[in-house]
Amino acid sequence: MSKYLKTVDSEWFRQRLTLVMVCVVAAAVILILRLIFLQIIKGQEYRRMSLNNSIRLQSIDAPRGLIFDRNGNLLVDNRPSFDLYISMKDARPVEDTIGRLATHASLDMTELTGRVDGVRGAAYHRPQLLKRDIGRNALAVVAAHRYDLPGIDIQIQRLRNYIHSGLAAHLLGYIGEINTKELQREAYADCRAGDLIGKFGVERTLEDYLRGERGGRQVEVNANGQVVRVLRTVPARSGHNVFLTIDSRLQQRAEELMKDKAGAAIALDPTSGEILALASAPAFDQNDFISGLSRDKWNALVNNPHRPLENKAIQGEYPPASTYKIITAMAGLQEGVITPDETIFCPGHYRFGKRNYRCWRRGGHGKVDLIKAIAESCDVYFYQVGQRLGIDRLAWYAKAAGLGTATGIELGHEGKGIVPNATWKKKRTGIAWQPGETLSVAIGQGFNLVTPLQMAVFTAAVANGGVRFRPTLVKRVVSWDGNEILSNTPRVAGRLPVSPETLTLVQKGMWEVVQGDRGTARIARLKDTQISGKTGTAQVVSREKIEESEDGASVHKYKDHAWFVAYAPSDAPRLAIAVIVEHGEHGSSAAAPVARELIKTYLEAPADPPVMAVGAGGPRNG
Amino acid sequence: MVDRRYLTYFDWGLLALTFLLASIGLMTLYSAVMAGAPTPQKALFTKQLIWYGIGLVAMLVCILFNYKLMERYAWLIYGGGIGLLLWVMFFGKTIGGSSRWIVFGPISLQPSELAKITVIIILARYYGKYVSGRGFTLKGLQVPVIMTLVPFLLIVRQPDLGTAGLIGLIAASMTLFVKIEKRTLLFIMGSGVAMALPMWFFFLKEYQRQRILTFINPDRDPLGAGYHIIQSKIAIGSGFLTGKGFLEGTQNALSFLPEQHTDFIFSVLAEEWGFLGAIILIFAFLVFIFWALNIAYSCRDPFGTILAVGITAMIAWQAVINMGMVMGLMPVVGVPLPFISYGGSSLLTTMISVGILLNISMRRFMIE
């Protein structure tokens, strides 16, 4: 037995093992002492607590942040909704309690019973939602009969309230219940099923600022399930308040002007890229989404041919038409293929290859120089500039003007548009580029597609001397207790690659469009303010097609889209605008007056004093 | 293969203790899955019974061969454990954000549980070879630290912080058992503090500090861990002296207890059987641990002694941490109570450990 050779003797191991045993005994003593404390010393108290099952968790929802306009006018807040809850365990006998509740508060008995049957299988001790938004009268009755209604509880939930129904609907967006897919995303990690989150517009893109942090409390309840004591509370943190860059007066005006039309109007500050108004028509009322949309209303929205749910300012992609001539002119001058003084004769059409390309004015413009070409939007002049430039150079300038890429505004689903060139066409259609197509592109037809916002941002860049800002909707973000979380500083997205001389010439041409004797948008003139701009008339189908169709151009859906881009005042611009009216026919008659009225509202009419002081906090959590 | 003498020396006492603990465990689990929840989860009880069957077989296999073979093949066993952990890292099934599981048909296994034993074996081999009585210095500790760190990091990655921490604790216990040279020990503790302090004050962000404080003291999180602990304390305390009776625990039946069949099963026992039931379980564990330490003592071979100590440390730490946690003495970590908590891999590991202890015990007089 003992012939085994040990590296250390067993006596040494015995000592070590004794040490281990001391530790084990010490741990056991601690556990036993704790057990004595819990079960014998405090046993009675815990027994009482367990018999009542009296410790509950209640969650405190965090109020969502408020949304203001740039002047501190409140646009979106929260209103209380009084919701009825039932704790099945405390409400027994449930049928009797429900019956009394229905009589007292004049609620529909069958609806309540149906709801109760629906939640019967769910967590027994947890309050279940019985009815949402019962209204103040029912609330008063239920509160008065509280002791007759065991297990019935009222919880106040905040519902989103869009103060000016329908105002800036596409921009503000709406909220809705989180869905299963969203629940799995990292960004919504602290959300639970049933939570309301932003679904569209800035409600969605600014979700992280607007959503607060849920709190909760540990409470002790009595046998009726009513709270007798709050043990611990973790306060909820309200969401941050957001001040948008929009001017609600201008926004309202833009929506009035676009009423009964389909299209979009955008106004921004050319010195900073801040959006002052962004309207898309037709619109919808966000409040309908909050209390639940009826099937009919939803179908009406979805099936409307004018697509009210789409934000046309950023999602709508249209041919830029003659507004694109600003880019062709800049490219031509900068590349030296034309000089400002060179004149081109316009007989009303231009022969290229086997085809005859027409000018919009059948009779022709006669001798045309650059300024006149812009002012009177001569197609023949720009056909030739485009031909001299070639598609690749044209496309390069278009890209530098910000076309073909999303502007990066804080809204979802932004369109990118298309800047066509030979490679793009080959990839897309498999057909080689035809030289004639360059001519169409040069006057903004063909494969060109732009969003109204892209045109607005580009116009602002022309106005401010060539700086292309990234457009923004967010002026400031402020926490409920007044700390500034974020303050917007203009961000430059790019610069127009043209010399100051080129830019001055283009600006002169755009001034002539409105202020000149023969400009296409003389209709947009204002008494006190000088305006520069460019009209556009975008063909929906080719002219030949219209002529082929039986009823001709009178059919609404074949009518041209009307464009107008502008800035004012011409010498020191404070406003840049893009307007598109779908099937509005002529840029001058349909779109230019909208821009004129916006400029008038913003620059000439005195502003109202703000309704609410800037920086005023929202409601605290509660 | 199995000498008749082994039967003579077979450790019936340890086997009886195992059956006692298993019976307490199955009884409590029955209550936890049957009395709670609107739909009784009887399937869990049946599954646990099957796992006990598998565990018994594994235990028997573990006594068939001489445990010294494990010393010879320690690296192979260790490598196998690491292999399984790597497998789970690449092909493991992800449940609730962490990938811990290998699935073979109806059976799913957590390699991290088995890794505990493989680390114990490899450390026992190393320490058995180099233990000298003078204590290990930094130089001698390099190899065992790496041996522990590899599976530790793989398990942290899963992430399963409870099991990873446990492996660290077991390794530390074994190392302290074979003695660390005094100055080395002081140096390790000193540098630990010297590193932790600047970490705490300079490198951790405020929210990270808050998270650690909440982990140490669940009371700081009254809506999460703190709520679970208060319900658990109510369950245990309300058991009073003799308990509410089998299947009568109200905290259990009304699902106030979180994870009542796994991590919080001790609360179910203490609620239904009171102080008497709980103290019986604690004593059963105490006797089991002393019995296992006695096996370590009677073994005349350093490998066997250290192996037995490692296994004892594993079971003791789990029992202390789990019971301490549900009684509100310790942070809330996912550590199961050996023999009692529901869970196949944990049970299998425990039964294999018992098998190894029986093996060491019955070969204590066999010197070859």
Interface residues (C-beta under 8 A of the other chain):
Chain A: M1 K3 Y4 K6 T7 V8 S10 W12 F13 R14 R16 L17 V20 M21 V24 V25 A27 A28 I30 L31 I32 R34 L35 I36 L38 Q39 I40 K42 G43 Q44 E45 Y46 R47 M49 S50 L51 N53 I55 L57 S59 G121 A123 Y124 H125 G215 G216 R217 Q218 L231 R232 V234
Chain B: P38 V131 S132 G133 F177 V178 K179 P222 L223 G226 Y227 I230 Q231 K233 I234 A235 I236 G237 S238 G239 F240 L241 T250 Q251 L254 S255 F256 A270 E271 G274 F275 A278 I279 I282 F285 L286 I289 F290 L293 A296 Y297 R300 D301 P302 T305 V309 T312 A316 V320 M323 G324 M327 G328 L329 F365 I367
